[in-house]
Amino acid sequence: MDARSIDNQTCSLCGDQIAANSVNPDDALSMDHVPPKQFYPKETRTTHKTNLWLVPTHRRCNADYRKDEEYFYHAVYALVQKGNRTMGQVVHHDLLRRTSKPQTPAMVRSLLKEFRTVTEAGIHLPPGIVQFGLDKYRTQRVAIKIAQGLFYLDEKRYIPRANCKDIRLCEFESDVPELYQLSWRGADAKSVLPAVFSYWRFGFDNLHLFTMLFWEAFMFCVAFESPSPVGAPAA
């Protein structure tokens, strides 16, 4: 899965062509990491020296997700700590390192506002216990983007976000719907570094199932319908 082996003329996020000599810098080529580079803590990147996966995008398309990716990395820390304490500590140290950047303290302050001592059902939690709700729209938006990139790497073509027909966050393997679990039997896990990210993809009929494992702690399951053939009219 090397960026040099794929078509760098098509944006993996919008499907439009990327001009070689664009007048507008926002329309220029910007290689995007799949998953985002920041998901690989600096400590991990330094230790393992891996070649991360890349796909082509317009600079504007790539930049449109930057704040949501930042949110995702910070907001899911509790899930990583809960599901995989070893990687939880690695992510924790990485977040501490990033506090020197102005966007990190701002993000933390924003997240702290989401902690609640009373549940949506009106139940008052015991002292010292708080509830935190992930922003589903922002986290799902990032997960779909990652799945789009994986499809581009596998198939060398673009798949629209609108083709996503199912997405769900699964904290435990028992939360994964049976259809996705069955799909694992027909697919091998692919990864640059399993401790950070790996995925299974299985296609049958007109459906593509992705199970994406983050920091060996939780999963996003995503299902896409196949994109229309090039030149075919939209449904």
C-alpha positions as semicolon CSV with decimal commas, in nm:
position;residue;x (nm);y (nm);z (nm)
1;M;0,000;0,000;0,000
2;D;0,244;0,262;-0,123
3;A;0,132;0,601;-0,249
4;R;0,369;0,560;-0,543
5;S;0,159;0,270;-0,675
6;I;-0,171;0,458;-0,691
7;D;-0,321;0,723;-0,916
8;N;-0,222;1,059;-0,773
9;Q;-0,456;1,246;-1,005
10;T;-0,783;1,165;-0,826
11;C;-0,880;1,291;-0,482
12;S;-0,969;1,003;-0,252
13;L;-1,212;1,225;-0,059
14;C;-1,414;1,401;-0,329
15;G;-1,339;1,201;-0,644
16;D;-1,245;1,506;-0,852
17;Q;-0,927;1,532;-1,050
18;I;-0,621;1,694;-0,894
19;A;-0,461;1,934;-1,141
20;A;-0,085;1,904;-1,178
21;N;-0,034;2,281;-1,186
22;S;-0,331;2,427;-1,005
23;V;-0,357;2,806;-0,982
24;N;-0,543;2,775;-0,652
25;P;-0,317;2,627;-0,379
26;D;-0,623;2,470;-0,211
27;D;-0,675;2,254;-0,520
28;A;-0,317;2,126;-0,519
29;L;-0,212;1,771;-0,430
30;S;-0,183;1,691;-0,059
31;M;-0,098;1,335;0,039
32;D;-0,312;1,222;0,332
33;H;-0,215;0,960;0,591
34;V;-0,455;0,669;0,643
35;P;-0,525;0,668;0,934
36;P;-0,407;1,020;1,030
37;K;-0,039;1,043;1,118
38;Q;-0,116;1,186;1,461
39;F;-0,288;0,858;1,554
40;Y;0,062;0,708;1,565
41;P;0,213;0,856;1,882
42;K;0,557;1,006;1,827
43;E;0,709;0,749;2,063
44;T;0,566;0,470;1,847
45;R;0,677;0,624;1,517
46;T;1,029;0,675;1,653
47;T;1,056;0,317;1,780
48;H;0,919;0,133;1,478
49;K;1,024;0,351;1,180
50;T;0,735;0,239;0,962
51;N;0,615;0,369;0,624
52;L;0,265;0,497;0,684
53;W;-0,008;0,462;0,422
54;L;-0,080;0,761;0,200
55;V;-0,355;0,856;-0,043
56;P;-0,390;1,163;-0,268
57;T;-0,631;1,443;-0,180
58;H;-0,684;1,807;-0,258
59;R;-0,529;2,028;0,007
60;R;-0,873;2,174;0,085
61;C;-1,033;1,830;0,125
62;N;-0,757;1,717;0,358
63;A;-0,770;2,037;0,566
64;D;-1,148;2,006;0,606
65;Y;-1,100;1,711;0,844
66;R;-0,808;1,841;1,048
67;K;-1,003;1,968;1,350
68;D;-1,223;1,657;1,361
69;E;-0,914;1,432;1,354
70;E;-0,768;1,634;1,640
71;Y;-1,095;1,591;1,830
72;F;-1,104;1,215;1,759
73;Y;-0,752;1,156;1,894
74;H;-0,820;1,345;2,215
75;A;-1,177;1,232;2,273
76;V;-1,122;0,856;2,239
77;Y;-0,835;0,850;2,488
78;A;-1,069;0,721;2,760
79;L;-1,169;0,429;2,535
80;V;-0,805;0,344;2,467
81;Q;-0,721;0,356;2,838
82;K;-1,022;0,136;2,913
83;G;-0,963;-0,120;2,638
84;N;-0,582;-0,137;2,626
85;R;-0,397;0,015;2,920
86;T;-0,056;-0,032;2,756
87;M;-0,146;0,176;2,452
88;G;-0,350;0,402;2,677
89;Q;-0,032;0,503;2,856
90;V;0,147;0,560;2,526
91;V;-0,135;0,786;2,402
92;H;-0,144;0,960;2,740
93;H;0,226;1,046;2,717
94;D;0,176;1,167;2,361
95;L;-0,108;1,395;2,465
96;L;0,108;1,538;2,744
97;R;0,384;1,604;2,491
98;R;0,138;1,786;2,269
99;T;0,028;2,027;2,543
100;S;0,299;2,266;2,425
101;K;0,091;2,321;2,111
102;P;-0,186;2,580;2,154
103;Q;-0,459;2,365;2,000
104;T;-0,417;2,086;2,258
105;P;-0,504;2,283;2,577
106;A;-0,794;2,440;2,387
107;M;-0,916;2,095;2,285
108;V;-0,886;1,963;2,642
109;R;-1,084;2,257;2,780
110;S;-1,352;2,194;2,519
111;L;-1,371;1,825;2,610
112;L;-1,393;1,896;2,983
113;K;-1,714;2,087;2,917
114;E;-1,867;1,762;2,792
115;F;-1,828;1,582;3,126
116;R;-2,156;1,541;3,315
117;T;-2,242;1,435;3,669
118;V;-2,606;1,374;3,571
119;T;-2,702;1,128;3,297
120;E;-2,950;1,203;3,018
121;A;-3,204;0,998;3,215
122;G;-3,161;1,236;3,510
123;I;-2,962;0,997;3,727
124;H;-2,709;1,170;3,956
125;L;-2,378;0,986;3,943
126;P;-2,182;0,905;4,262
127;P;-1,909;1,151;4,371
128;G;-1,597;1,116;4,158
129;I;-1,788;0,953;3,869
130;V;-1,859;1,150;3,553
131;Q;-2,010;1,068;3,216
132;F;-1,857;1,175;2,886
133;G;-2,036;1,156;2,554
134;L;-1,844;1,139;2,227
135;D;-1,956;1,366;1,948
136;K;-2,090;1,096;1,716
137;Y;-2,093;1,318;1,410
138;R;-1,729;1,416;1,440
139;T;-1,596;1,071;1,528
140;Q;-1,803;0,899;1,259
141;R;-1,694;1,159;1,005
142;V;-1,330;1,068;1,069
143;A;-1,400;0,693;1,064
144;I;-1,576;0,720;0,727
145;K;-1,288;0,924;0,589
146;I;-1,041;0,654;0,697
147;A;-1,255;0,384;0,534
148;Q;-1,264;0,589;0,213
149;G;-0,885;0,601;0,218
150;L;-0,857;0,225;0,275
151;F;-1,092;0,157;-0,016
152;Y;-0,881;0,385;-0,236
153;L;-0,566;0,200;-0,137
154;D;-0,724;-0,140;-0,201
155;E;-0,922;-0,063;-0,516
156;K;-0,731;0,232;-0,664
157;R;-1,057;0,426;-0,694
158;Y;-1,280;0,667;-0,507
159;I;-1,586;0,571;-0,304
160;P;-1,832;0,849;-0,205
161;R;-1,920;0,919;0,157
162;A;-2,284;0,892;0,054
163;N;-2,226;0,522;-0,016
164;C;-2,175;0,458;0,356
165;K;-2,487;0,271;0,468
166;D;-2,388;0,168;0,820
167;I;-2,140;0,283;1,083
168;R;-2,111;0,195;1,450
169;L;-1,862;0,220;1,733
170;C;-1,797;-0,110;1,914
171;E;-1,611;-0,102;2,244
172;F;-1,610;-0,483;2,274
173;E;-1,599;-0,766;2,024
174;S;-1,938;-0,879;2,154
175;D;-2,079;-0,544;2,034
176;V;-1,986;-0,620;1,672
177;P;-2,287;-0,725;1,461
178;E;-2,281;-1,084;1,337
179;L;-2,248;-0,985;0,972
180;Y;-1,918;-0,808;1,040
181;Q;-1,792;-1,094;1,256
182;L;-1,868;-1,338;0,976
183;S;-1,680;-1,117;0,731
184;W;-1,357;-1,163;0,930
185;R;-1,345;-1,525;0,815
186;G;-1,304;-1,412;0,456
187;A;-1,048;-1,138;0,511
188;D;-0,698;-1,105;0,649
189;A;-0,606;-0,820;0,881
190;K;-0,392;-0,548;0,722
191;S;-0,179;-0,307;0,917
192;V;0,133;-0,094;0,923
193;L;0,153;-0,126;1,300
194;P;-0,114;-0,343;1,470
195;A;-0,069;-0,173;1,809
196;V;-0,207;0,145;1,652
197;F;-0,439;0,044;1,369
198;S;-0,546;-0,258;1,168
199;Y;-0,847;-0,342;0,956
200;W;-1,041;-0,618;0,788
201;R;-1,225;-0,559;0,464
202;F;-1,460;-0,805;0,299
203;G;-1,672;-0,748;-0,010
204;F;-1,965;-0,947;-0,139
205;D;-2,238;-0,863;-0,389
206;N;-2,259;-0,484;-0,376
207;L;-2,135;-0,436;-0,020
208;H;-1,795;-0,363;0,133
209;L;-1,754;-0,423;0,507
210;F;-1,473;-0,259;0,703
211;T;-1,383;-0,343;1,061
212;M;-1,122;-0,096;1,185
213;L;-0,939;-0,163;1,512
214;F;-0,789;0,141;1,684
215;W;-0,503;0,100;1,936
216;E;-0,624;-0,260;1,994
217;A;-0,891;-0,104;2,215
218;F;-1,212;-0,043;2,017
219;M;-1,352;-0,081;1,667
220;F;-1,549;0,110;1,409
221;C;-1,756;-0,104;1,174
222;V;-1,843;0,060;0,842
223;A;-2,039;-0,070;0,542
224;F;-2,031;0,087;0,195
225;E;-2,222;0,016;-0,121
226;S;-2,000;-0,021;-0,427
227;P;-1,944;0,298;-0,624
228;S;-2,094;0,325;-0,972
229;P;-1,858;0,227;-1,256
230;V;-1,670;0,517;-1,411
231;G;-1,894;0,686;-1,665
232;A;-2,212;0,522;-1,537
233;P;-2,508;0,751;-1,455
234;A;-2,576;0,812;-1,087
235;A;-2,861;0,613;-0,935
